[in-house]
């Protein structure tokens, strides 16, 4: 039995589609209050996939044991993602304790292999490093933001505990993920949508590595089938500027391109956004941590996955346009349902 945590998320939905295309017809998914999986299956008219929905909190080990009976393969995709500072305990609870409990439950129920989704944010940056690969390791103290620190600790714990439990485990560390099936949507999905609707008042200068959610899902499946135990694979596609993403979107939708915020002004805005948040205001759109990430200019080398697992990467522009097309279709479907 295949078990997926975080199944309602961007990668989770892409993985369900990947498994279905690979001939898998029975899965068990751990979901939260947003059951995007049912929507995914309905929109694609998938009727011959037996999906068992279960509910459990990752910090409740006994509940995990209860819902994981009979599971042999685990894709652990669930995580708490945030650029907001000051919520380290919440991030640690999900991204570290949740991992510890999942592996403990996996040992009890007899899981044969685990694919654990980490992040390139877990691979800590040191000054002067502009191209990182798996040899850099997970470095919590060098993470840009609290999220990255907890993902690094979680990855280290995952490797240690899985080896102690003698459960084969493989870690994938994806870059910024973009793609269809982004029901929630993600921050990047919302960024693309707002750009297409002229709802983005401005954007910051900066760059990052990006990867298609479907490519991450494909690598997860390939890793489950073929990757040796306790290996780590970076899954990154293309390094690009935020300007490139916005330009691609506005040229397709023929809307006006928003102004770009200079770095000095962005730092000032981030300071005030964080201050307002600490005083009880809304979550900041921009933080000092997110600026450090996009201004660092770091690239991540995914040649190991390409070489060892024959992993292939979609062109970034295709991903951007296909994501935009999916978001547009999704919005049209929502409008039709609203008026039907």
HELIX and SHEET records of a PDB file:
HELIX    1   1 UNK A   10  UNK A   21  1                                  12    
HELIX    2   2 UNK A   36  UNK A   43  1                                   8    
HELIX    3   3 UNK A   61  UNK A   67  1                                   7    
HELIX    4   4 UNK A   88  UNK A   92  1                                   5    
HELIX    5   5 UNK A   93  UNK A   97  3                                   5    
HELIX    6   6 UNK A   98  UNK A  109  1                                  12    
HELIX    7   7 UNK A  120  UNK A  122  5                                   3    
HELIX    8   8 UNK A  134  UNK A  136  5                                   3    
HELIX    9   9 UNK A  140  UNK A  142  5                                   3    
HELIX   10  10 UNK A  146  UNK A  165  1                                  20    
HELIX   11  11 UNK A  187  UNK A  196  1                                  10    
HELIX   12  12 UNK A  213  UNK A  226  1                                  14    
HELIX   13  13 UNK A  242  UNK A  253  1                                  12    
HELIX   14  14 UNK A  263  UNK A  278  1                                  16    
HELIX   15  15 UNK A  288  UNK A  296  1                                   9    
HELIX   16  16 UNK A  303  UNK A  308  1                                   6    
HELIX   17  17 UNK A  316  UNK A  339  1                                  24    
SHEET    1   A 7 UNK A  50  UNK A  54  0                                        
SHEET    2   A 7 UNK A  26  UNK A  30  1                                        
SHEET    3   A 7 UNK A   2  UNK A   5  1                                        
SHEET    4   A 7 UNK A  73  UNK A  76  1                                        
SHEET    5   A 7 UNK A 113  UNK A 117  1                                        
SHEET    6   A 7 UNK A 168  UNK A 174  1                                        
SHEET    7   A 7 UNK A 232  UNK A 235  1                                        
SHEET    1   B 2 UNK A 131  UNK A 132  0                                        
SHEET    2   B 2 UNK A 299  UNK A 300  1                                        
SHEET    1   C 3 UNK A 176  UNK A 178  0                                        
SHEET    2   C 3 UNK A 207  UNK A 212  1                                        
SHEET    3   C 3 UNK A 238  UNK A 241 -1                                        
SHEET    1   D 2 UNK A 202  UNK A 204  0                                        
SHEET    2   D 2 UNK A 259  UNK A 261  1                                        
END                                                                             
